[in-house]
Amino acid sequence: MEVNEMLREQIFEIIKNQLEANDPPETKATLNRLKKEGFDDFRARQLIGQCVSIEIFDVIKNGKPFNEKRYVKNLKALPKEPFE
């Protein structure tokens, strides 16, 4: 298994856990919205994964805590790619 595939699986697992716990609820709302906009489930999760990746990067690289406010803001802006 390639590194990118392993990383994607881990990010998808985070998304799955958020959906199951409905925490934050914006993850599920975003998934549903993106699917209504025509994205298939896999692509919608990839888009959400971009937002997850930003938070993971900030935690690891900068030692900052998970920024839920920024995460939700980025979710709401999808499918526009998150830059923050």
C-alpha positions in Angstrom: 0.0 0.0 0.0 1.4 3.4 -1.0 1.9 6.2 1.5 -0.8 8.4 -0.1 -3.3 5.6 0.0 -2.6 5.0 3.6 -2.9 8.6 4.4 -6.2 8.8 2.5 -7.5 5.8 4.4 -6.6 7.5 7.8 -8.3 10.8 6.7 -11.4 8.9 5.6 -11.4 7.1 9.0 -11.5 10.5 10.7 -14.4 11.6 8.5 -16.2 8.3 9.2 -15.8 8.8 13.0 -17.0 12.4 12.7 -20.1 11.2 10.8 -20.9 8.4 13.2 -20.5 10.7 16.3 -22.1 13.6 14.5 -19.3 15.7 15.8 -19.0 18.2 14.5 -22.5 18.1 12.9 -21.3 20.3 10.0 -19.3 17.3 8.6 -22.5 15.4 7.9 -24.3 18.5 6.7 -21.5 19.2 4.3 -21.4 15.6 3.0 -25.1 15.7 2.3 -24.9 19.1 0.7 -22.1 18.1 -1.6 -23.9 15.0 -2.6 -27.0 17.1 -3.4 -24.7 19.3 -5.5 -23.8 16.3 -7.6 -20.6 15.0 -6.1 -20.4 11.2 -5.5 -19.8 10.0 -2.0 -16.1 9.3 -2.6 -15.4 12.8 -4.1 -17.4 14.5 -1.4 -15.3 12.8 1.3 -12.1 13.8 -0.6 -13.2 17.4 -0.4 -14.0 17.1 3.3 -10.6 15.4 3.6 -8.9 18.6 2.4 -10.3 20.4 5.4 -9.3 17.6 7.7 -5.8 17.7 6.2 -5.4 21.4 7.0 -6.1 20.7 10.7 -3.8 17.7 10.9 -1.0 19.7 9.3 -1.5 22.6 11.8 -1.5 20.2 14.7 1.6 18.4 13.6 3.7 21.2 12.1 2.8 24.0 14.4 1.8 22.2 17.5 -1.6 24.0 17.6 -4.8 22.4 18.8 -7.6 21.4 16.4 -9.3 24.6 15.2 -12.9 23.6 15.0 -14.0 27.2 14.0 -11.6 27.2 11.0 -12.6 23.6 10.1 -16.3 24.4 10.0 -15.6 27.5 8.0 -13.7 25.5 5.5 -16.4 22.9 5.3 -19.0 25.5 4.6 -16.9 26.9 1.8 -16.6 23.6 -0.1 -16.3 22.8 -2.9 -14.0 25.8 -2.9 -10.6 24.6 -1.9 -9.7 25.6 1.7 -6.6 27.9 1.8 -6.6 28.7 5.5 
